[in-house]
C-alpha cells in the first residue's frame, strides 16, 4: 500500500512537470511559428533574400543549380 502511494505521488509529480514543460514550449512556439511563416512568405516573394545565401561565398553561390533559380529570374 505504501508503495502504491509513493508510485501515485511520483506519477502526479511527473505529470505536473510534463504539463508545465508542454505549456512553456507552447508559449514559445507561437511567436516562433509566426516569425517562420513571415520569413517563408518573404522567401517565396524573393528567393534570393534567403539568409543562407548571405552566408555563402562566391564559389558556393556558383555551385547553386541555375535551373532552380531560372523561373524566379524571369518574373
Secondary structure, 3 states (H helix, E strand, C coil): CHHHHHHHHHHHHHHHHHHHHHHHHHHHHHHHHHHHHHHHHHHHHCHHHCHHHHHCCHHHHHCCCHHHHHHHHCC
